[in-house]
């Protein structure tokens, strides 16, 4: 089973699937830093919006990893445990 390339392709695609969410988080950090530099009087509003948006994005990452864990558990039960 582990000698088949299909297993590793599937595993790699599952582990790298939330890359877009991490990209959005990184761009959000950069944007917030620039906005705070340009508009320091709006710091509270920017920080609040930043925290809300990043919370939503991190919930997306957590959901994606939870699905991966469930798939792994199902795969393990089917293939490894009698």
C-alpha positions as CSV (number, residue, x, y, z in Angstrom):
1,X,0.0,0.0,0.0
2,X,2.7,2.5,0.9
3,X,4.7,1.7,-2.2
4,X,1.9,3.0,-4.4
5,X,2.3,6.6,-5.5
6,X,-1.5,7.2,-5.2
7,X,-1.3,7.1,-1.4
8,X,1.3,9.8,-1.2
9,X,-0.4,12.0,-3.9
10,X,-3.6,11.9,-1.9
11,X,-1.9,12.6,1.4
12,X,0.0,15.5,-0.1
13,X,-3.0,17.1,-1.7
14,X,-5.0,16.8,1.6
15,X,-2.2,18.4,3.7
16,X,-1.7,21.3,1.3
17,X,-5.3,22.1,0.5
18,X,-5.8,25.0,3.0
19,X,-2.9,27.0,1.4
20,X,-5.4,29.6,0.2
21,X,-6.6,30.3,3.7
22,X,-3.0,30.8,4.9
23,X,-2.4,33.1,2.0
24,X,-5.4,35.1,2.9
25,X,-4.2,35.4,6.5
26,X,-0.8,36.6,5.4
27,X,-2.2,39.2,3.0
28,X,-4.5,40.3,5.8
29,X,-1.6,40.9,8.2
30,X,0.2,43.0,5.5
31,X,-2.9,45.0,4.7
32,X,-3.6,45.7,8.3
33,X,-0.1,46.9,8.9
34,X,-0.2,49.3,6.0
35,X,-3.6,50.6,7.0
36,X,-2.5,51.3,10.6
37,X,0.6,53.2,9.2
38,X,-1.6,55.2,6.9
39,X,-4.6,55.8,9.2
40,X,-3.5,55.5,12.9
41,X,-6.7,57.3,14.1
42,X,-8.7,54.3,12.9
43,X,-6.7,51.8,14.8
44,X,-9.6,50.4,16.9
45,X,-11.9,49.9,13.9
46,X,-9.1,48.3,11.9
47,X,-8.0,46.0,14.7
48,X,-11.6,44.9,15.3
49,X,-12.2,44.2,11.6
50,X,-8.9,42.4,11.4
51,X,-9.6,40.2,14.4
52,X,-13.1,39.3,13.0
53,X,-11.8,38.4,9.5
54,X,-8.9,36.4,10.8
55,X,-11.2,34.6,13.2
56,X,-13.4,33.6,10.3
57,X,-10.4,32.5,8.2
58,X,-9.0,30.4,11.1
59,X,-12.3,28.7,11.5
60,X,-12.0,27.7,7.9
61,X,-8.6,26.2,8.5
62,X,-9.8,24.4,11.6
63,X,-12.7,22.9,9.7
64,X,-10.5,21.8,6.9
65,X,-8.1,20.0,9.3
66,X,-11.0,18.5,11.2
67,X,-12.3,17.0,7.9
68,X,-8.8,15.7,7.2
69,X,-8.6,14.0,10.7
70,X,-12.0,12.4,10.1
71,X,-10.9,11.0,6.8
72,X,-7.6,9.7,8.3
73,X,-9.5,8.0,11.0
74,X,-11.9,6.4,8.5
75,X,-9.0,5.3,6.3
76,X,-7.1,3.9,9.3
77,X,-10.1,1.9,10.4
78,X,-10.7,0.5,7.0
79,X,-7.1,-0.4,6.2
80,X,-5.2,-1.0,9.4
81,X,-7.6,-2.3,12.1
82,X,-9.2,-5.7,11.5
